[in-house]
Amino acid sequence: MSEDTLKRHGTHPYQVACAVLFLVFTFCYLYFYQDNLLAMGQYVLSKGRTHYNHMVGAVLLTLVLWLLQIGCNLLFRLKGRSHALTYVPSVVCLTAITSIGSDIVQGVTLGWWWIVAPFLITIALVAMCYARRSQTYEPLERSWQGLLGRWAWVNYGGLLVQFFFVALCSNHNQVLHTRLEIEQHVMDGAYRQTLKVGAHSLHTDSTLTCLRIYSLSLAGLLPERLFEYPLVGNSAAMLPDNPGVNFLMCGKDKFYQHLGAWFRQPMHTMHYLRFIHRHGLATPAAHDYLLCAYLLDGNLEAFVRTIGKYYDLKKPLPKHYREALVLYNHLRSNPYVVYHDSVMDADFTDFQSLARQYGRPRQRLSALRDTYGNTYWTYYYRLRH
């Protein structure tokens, strides 16, 4: 459409440009960044009865927010420098729905935005009323009204400020976003995809630790890659019923089915794992859970006395089990299990040499993490120091 055609319909080119900017930003923000947060919100509010479709959800929400802007524009018919005000209610709503956190499980849907959003929208409506009355004083020169005219730049700037407001006030909790992305992959059965999520981040919590252990177990890589990720909470973080662990979308029934049994009474991790092994309920995945639980607690003695029940020590072992056995043999003068791996023994000697080069514990840990951060040795060192 030409500029003259747009003006005959009461629309200026910069208004079309503002609409395009808003639609592109909103869709991309909802589809590429906040998709898992919205999936969590729908899952929790529907009590798991509905499943969020990322494309459909992003398109529908974008259209609803745009219709809200169109309604404000038809109501106030703001032109000139104040046109960007018609986007404020939509931007506030966009911020509100993408600011939800994990407390939604306790029934707090939008948190403090229940108060802030109506207040900001009310202020915006008052400002639009005032701007409408002031429109008669706007200059009417053609140079002000084009796609790159003065009115256009004022409105583009106003939209950018609103976009910055969304980016500033929405939920950007890195750990929560990582947790939700892993849960989504687990629900979709894409276990291998979970290995790439937040792989280079040092931020974690007990729930993320539990989810990483679960997804690695589902992928069959728990004893091979567990200590390549940041971990907190030791073995207590391995079960979703323990304090500090809270799944938002993954079902606990499938989790416990993976290990062997689910009991109504919550149990501490070690109590649960020993109980299902003692009563013959444990699955092969639970064997690795038990062995990794010992490693997470730094209980090497229990680990070496148990691993022979489930693994032939004369055959190739998973990476972290070999590391733990090499470490154990270097720490004990009279080990319960004698184990040697020439390559890993040489690596551990280098690990010890590197540790002795630094006097300060923080510098030493940083150097070890840079070189051997994907090993059980660094985790054990951090646990003991």
C-alpha positions as CSV (number, residue, x, y, z in Angstrom):
1,M,0.0,0.0,0.0
2,S,1.2,3.5,-0.8
3,E,1.3,6.3,1.8
4,D,-1.7,8.0,0.2
5,T,-3.8,4.8,0.3
6,L,-2.9,4.3,4.0
7,K,-3.9,7.9,4.8
8,R,-7.2,7.6,3.0
9,H,-8.0,4.7,5.4
10,G,-6.9,6.8,8.4
11,T,-3.6,5.0,8.8
12,H,-0.1,6.4,8.6
13,P,3.0,4.4,7.4
14,Y,4.7,4.6,10.8
15,Q,1.6,3.0,12.5
16,V,2.0,0.0,10.2
17,A,5.7,-0.1,11.0
18,C,4.9,0.0,14.7
19,A,2.4,-2.9,14.3
20,V,5.0,-5.0,12.4
21,L,7.7,-4.3,15.1
22,F,5.3,-5.3,17.9
23,L,4.1,-8.5,16.1
24,V,7.6,-9.6,15.3
25,F,9.0,-8.9,18.8
26,T,6.0,-10.5,20.6
27,F,6.0,-13.6,18.5
28,C,9.8,-14.2,18.7
29,Y,9.8,-13.5,22.5
30,L,7.0,-15.9,23.2
31,Y,8.1,-18.6,20.7
32,F,11.9,-18.6,21.1
33,Y,12.5,-17.5,24.7
34,Q,9.4,-17.8,27.0
35,D,7.9,-20.9,25.4
36,N,8.8,-23.3,28.3
37,L,7.6,-20.8,30.9
38,L,4.2,-20.6,29.2
39,A,4.1,-24.4,28.9
40,M,4.7,-24.7,32.6
41,G,1.9,-22.2,33.3
42,Q,-0.6,-24.0,31.2
43,Y,0.3,-27.4,32.6
44,V,0.0,-26.3,36.2
45,L,-3.2,-24.3,35.8
46,S,-4.9,-27.1,33.8
47,K,-3.6,-29.7,36.3
48,G,-1.8,-31.5,33.5
49,R,-5.0,-32.0,31.4
50,T,-3.8,-29.9,28.5
51,H,-0.5,-29.6,26.6
52,Y,1.0,-26.3,25.4
53,N,1.8,-26.1,21.7
54,H,4.6,-23.6,21.3
55,M,3.7,-22.4,17.8
56,V,-0.1,-22.2,18.4
57,G,0.4,-20.6,21.8
58,A,2.8,-18.0,20.5
59,V,0.5,-17.1,17.5
60,L,-2.7,-16.9,19.6
61,L,-1.1,-14.9,22.3
62,T,0.4,-12.5,19.8
63,L,-2.9,-12.0,18.0
64,V,-4.8,-11.5,21.3
65,L,-2.3,-8.8,22.4
66,W,-2.5,-7.2,19.0
67,L,-6.3,-7.1,19.1
68,L,-6.0,-5.4,22.5
69,Q,-3.8,-2.8,20.9
70,I,-6.3,-2.4,18.0
71,G,-9.1,-1.9,20.5
72,C,-7.1,0.8,22.3
73,N,-6.4,2.5,19.0
74,L,-10.0,2.4,17.9
75,L,-11.1,3.8,21.2
76,F,-8.7,6.7,21.5
77,R,-7.6,7.1,17.8
78,L,-4.2,8.3,18.8
79,K,-2.0,9.6,16.0
80,G,1.2,11.6,16.0
81,R,3.8,11.2,18.7
82,S,1.5,9.5,21.2
83,H,0.5,6.5,19.0
84,A,2.9,4.2,20.8
85,L,0.8,4.6,24.0
86,T,-1.8,2.3,22.5
87,Y,0.7,-0.6,22.9
88,V,1.2,-0.1,26.6
89,P,-1.7,-2.3,27.8
90,S,-0.6,-5.1,25.5
91,V,3.0,-4.8,26.6
92,V,2.0,-4.8,30.3
93,C,-0.1,-8.0,29.7
94,L,2.9,-9.6,27.8
95,T,5.1,-8.8,30.8
96,A,2.6,-10.2,33.3
97,I,2.1,-13.6,31.6
98,T,5.9,-14.0,31.2
99,S,6.8,-13.1,34.7
100,I,5.3,-16.2,36.4
101,G,7.7,-18.3,38.5
102,S,7.8,-21.7,40.1
103,D,5.6,-20.4,42.9
104,I,2.7,-21.0,40.5
105,V,2.6,-24.5,41.9
106,Q,1.4,-23.0,45.2
107,G,-1.4,-21.2,43.4
108,V,0.3,-17.8,42.9
109,T,-0.3,-17.3,39.2
110,L,1.0,-13.8,38.3
111,G,2.4,-12.9,41.7
112,W,2.7,-9.2,42.4
113,W,1.7,-8.5,38.8
114,W,-1.9,-9.0,39.8
115,I,-1.5,-5.5,41.5
116,V,1.0,-3.9,39.3
117,A,-0.5,-4.7,35.9
118,P,-4.0,-3.1,36.5
119,F,-2.3,-0.1,38.0
120,L,0.0,0.4,35.0
121,I,-2.9,-0.1,32.5
122,T,-5.0,2.4,34.4
123,I,-2.1,5.0,34.1
124,A,-1.8,4.2,30.4
125,L,-5.5,4.7,29.8
126,V,-5.4,8.1,31.6
127,A,-2.3,9.1,29.5
128,M,-4.2,8.1,26.3
129,C,-7.2,10.2,27.3
130,Y,-4.9,13.2,27.9
131,A,-3.0,12.5,24.6
132,R,-6.3,12.4,22.7
133,R,-7.2,15.8,23.9
134,S,-3.8,17.2,22.9
135,Q,-3.9,15.8,19.4
136,T,-5.3,19.0,18.0
137,Y,-2.0,20.7,18.7
138,E,0.1,18.2,16.7
139,P,1.8,19.7,13.7
140,L,0.3,18.6,10.3
141,E,3.3,18.9,8.0
142,R,3.7,16.0,5.6
143,S,7.4,15.6,6.6
144,W,6.3,14.7,10.2
145,Q,4.0,11.8,9.1
146,G,6.1,9.5,6.9
147,L,7.7,6.2,7.6
148,L,10.8,8.0,8.7
149,G,9.2,11.2,9.8
150,R,9.5,12.8,13.3
151,W,6.4,11.2,14.5
152,A,7.7,7.8,13.4
153,W,11.0,8.1,15.3
154,V,9.2,9.2,18.5
155,N,6.9,6.1,18.3
156,Y,9.7,3.7,17.4
157,G,11.6,5.0,20.4
158,G,8.5,4.5,22.6
159,L,8.1,0.9,21.4
160,L,11.8,0.2,22.1
161,V,11.4,1.5,25.6
162,Q,8.4,-0.8,26.1
163,F,10.3,-3.8,24.7
164,F,13.1,-3.0,27.2
165,F,10.5,-3.0,29.9
166,V,9.4,-6.5,28.9
167,A,13.0,-7.7,28.9
168,L,13.6,-6.1,32.3
169,C,10.6,-7.2,34.2
170,S,9.8,-10.7,32.8
171,N,11.1,-13.9,34.3
172,H,14.7,-14.5,33.2
173,N,15.7,-17.0,35.9
174,Q,18.4,-19.0,34.1
175,V,18.1,-22.0,36.3
176,L,14.3,-22.1,36.0
177,H,14.4,-21.8,32.2
178,T,16.9,-24.7,32.1
179,R,14.8,-26.8,34.4
180,L,11.7,-26.3,32.3
181,E,13.5,-27.0,29.0
182,I,14.8,-30.3,30.4
183,E,11.4,-31.2,31.8
184,Q,9.9,-30.5,28.4
185,H,12.4,-32.7,26.6
186,V,11.8,-35.5,29.1
187,M,8.1,-35.3,28.6
188,D,8.7,-35.5,24.8
189,G,11.0,-38.5,25.2
190,A,13.9,-36.5,23.7
191,Y,16.4,-37.7,26.4
192,R,19.5,-36.9,24.4
193,Q,18.4,-33.3,23.9
194,T,18.6,-32.8,27.6
195,L,22.3,-33.3,27.6
196,K,22.8,-30.0,25.6
197,V,20.6,-27.8,27.8
198,G,22.7,-25.5,30.0
199,A,25.7,-27.8,29.4
200,H,28.2,-24.9,29.9
201,S,26.5,-23.1,32.7
202,L,27.7,-23.3,36.3
203,H,24.3,-22.3,37.7
204,T,22.2,-25.0,39.3
205,D,19.9,-25.9,42.2
206,S,18.7,-29.2,43.7
207,T,15.8,-29.6,41.3
208,L,18.0,-29.1,38.3
209,T,20.5,-31.6,39.7
210,C,17.7,-34.1,40.2
211,L,16.5,-33.5,36.6
212,R,20.0,-33.9,35.2
213,I,20.4,-37.2,37.0
214,Y,17.0,-38.4,35.8
215,S,17.6,-37.4,32.2
216,L,21.1,-38.9,32.1
217,S,19.7,-42.1,33.5
218,L,16.9,-42.2,30.8
219,A,19.6,-41.7,28.2
220,G,21.7,-44.5,29.7
221,L,24.6,-42.1,30.4
222,L,24.4,-41.5,34.2
223,P,27.7,-43.1,35.2
224,E,29.4,-41.8,32.1
225,R,28.6,-38.0,32.2
226,L,27.1,-37.1,35.6
227,F,30.0,-35.2,36.9
228,E,30.4,-33.1,33.8
229,Y,27.6,-30.9,35.1
230,P,27.4,-28.6,38.2
231,L,25.7,-30.5,41.0
232,V,24.4,-29.5,44.4
233,G,22.6,-31.3,47.3
234,N,24.6,-34.5,47.2
235,S,22.4,-37.7,47.1
236,A,19.5,-35.9,48.8
237,A,18.8,-34.1,45.5
238,M,18.3,-37.4,43.6
239,L,14.6,-37.9,44.4
240,P,11.8,-35.5,43.6
241,D,10.1,-36.0,47.0
242,N,13.1,-34.6,48.9
243,P,13.2,-31.0,50.3
244,G,14.3,-28.5,47.7
245,V,13.3,-30.6,44.8
246,N,10.2,-29.8,42.9
247,F,9.2,-31.1,39.5
248,L,6.9,-28.7,37.7
249,M,5.8,-30.8,34.7
250,C,7.4,-34.2,34.9
251,G,5.3,-36.9,36.5
252,K,6.7,-38.5,39.6
253,D,4.9,-41.8,38.8
254,K,7.1,-42.3,35.7
255,F,10.2,-41.3,37.7
256,Y,9.7,-44.0,40.3
257,Q,8.6,-46.5,37.8
258,H,12.0,-46.0,36.2
259,L,13.7,-47.0,39.4
260,G,11.4,-49.7,40.5
261,A,8.7,-48.6,43.1
262,W,6.9,-45.6,44.4
263,F,5.8,-45.5,48.1
264,R,3.3,-43.0,49.5
265,Q,5.6,-42.2,52.4
266,P,8.5,-40.0,51.3
267,M,11.9,-41.5,52.0
268,H,15.4,-40.1,52.1
269,T,17.4,-41.1,49.0
270,M,19.7,-43.6,50.6
271,H,16.9,-45.2,52.6
272,Y,14.8,-45.5,49.4
273,L,17.5,-47.0,47.2
274,R,18.7,-49.5,49.8
275,F,15.1,-50.5,50.5
276,I,14.2,-51.3,46.9
277,H,17.5,-53.2,46.5
278,R,17.0,-55.1,49.6
279,H,13.4,-56.2,48.6
280,G,14.3,-57.0,44.9
281,L,12.4,-54.1,43.5
282,A,15.3,-52.2,41.9
283,T,15.6,-51.8,38.2
284,P,19.1,-51.7,36.4
285,A,18.7,-47.9,36.4
286,A,18.4,-48.0,40.2
287,H,21.7,-49.8,40.5
288,D,23.5,-46.8,38.9
289,Y,21.4,-44.5,41.1
290,L,22.7,-46.3,44.2
291,L,26.3,-46.2,43.0
292,C,26.1,-42.6,42.0
293,A,24.5,-41.7,45.3
294,Y,27.5,-43.0,47.1
295,L,29.7,-41.0,44.8
296,L,27.7,-37.8,45.3
297,D,28.1,-38.2,49.1
298,G,31.8,-39.0,48.7
299,N,31.3,-42.4,50.3
300,L,34.0,-44.2,48.3
301,E,34.2,-47.2,50.7
302,A,30.5,-48.0,50.2
303,F,30.9,-47.5,46.5
304,V,33.7,-50.0,46.1
305,R,32.0,-52.6,48.3
306,T,28.9,-52.3,46.1
307,I,30.0,-51.9,42.5
308,G,31.1,-55.5,42.2
309,K,27.5,-56.6,42.7
310,Y,26.4,-55.0,39.4
311,Y,29.6,-54.7,37.3
312,D,32.4,-57.0,36.3
313,L,35.5,-55.0,37.3
314,K,37.6,-56.9,34.7
315,K,35.5,-55.4,31.9
316,P,35.4,-51.8,30.7
317,L,33.6,-49.6,33.2
318,P,31.8,-46.3,32.8
319,K,34.0,-43.3,33.0
320,H,33.1,-42.0,36.4
321,Y,33.3,-45.4,38.0
322,R,36.8,-45.8,36.7
323,E,37.7,-42.4,38.1
324,A,36.3,-43.2,41.5
325,L,38.1,-46.5,41.7
326,V,41.4,-44.8,40.7
327,L,40.9,-42.1,43.3
328,Y,40.0,-44.7,45.9
329,N,43.2,-46.7,45.2
330,H,45.3,-43.6,45.6
331,L,43.7,-42.7,48.9
332,R,43.9,-46.2,50.5
333,S,47.1,-48.0,51.4
334,N,45.1,-51.3,51.7
335,P,42.2,-50.9,49.3
336,Y,39.2,-53.3,49.4
337,V,39.3,-53.4,45.6
338,V,42.6,-53.1,43.7
339,Y,42.0,-51.3,40.4
340,H,44.4,-49.8,37.9
341,D,44.0,-48.0,34.6
342,S,47.2,-46.8,33.1
343,V,45.8,-43.9,31.2
344,M,43.6,-42.7,34.1
345,D,46.4,-43.3,36.6
346,A,48.6,-40.9,34.6
347,D,45.8,-38.4,34.4
348,F,45.2,-38.5,38.2
349,T,48.9,-38.0,38.8
350,D,48.7,-34.9,36.6
351,F,45.6,-33.8,38.6
352,Q,47.5,-34.0,41.8
353,S,50.5,-32.1,40.4
354,L,48.2,-29.4,39.2
355,A,46.5,-29.1,42.6
356,R,49.9,-28.7,44.3
357,Q,50.8,-25.7,42.1
358,Y,48.3,-23.4,43.8
359,G,48.4,-22.4,47.4
360,R,45.0,-20.8,47.7
361,P,42.0,-23.2,47.7
362,R,39.9,-21.0,45.4
363,Q,42.6,-20.7,42.8
364,R,43.3,-24.4,43.0
365,L,39.7,-25.3,42.5
366,S,39.4,-22.9,39.6
367,A,42.4,-24.4,37.9
368,L,41.2,-28.0,38.5
369,R,37.8,-27.1,37.1
370,D,39.3,-25.6,34.0
371,T,41.3,-28.7,33.2
372,Y,39.5,-31.6,35.0
373,G,36.0,-30.1,35.5
374,N,34.3,-33.0,33.8
375,T,35.8,-35.6,36.2
376,Y,34.7,-37.1,39.5
377,W,38.0,-36.0,41.0
378,T,37.2,-32.3,40.9
379,Y,33.8,-33.0,42.4
380,Y,35.3,-35.0,45.2
381,Y,38.0,-32.3,45.8
382,R,35.3,-29.6,46.1
383,L,33.2,-31.8,48.4
384,R,36.1,-32.4,50.7
385,H,37.3,-28.8,50.7
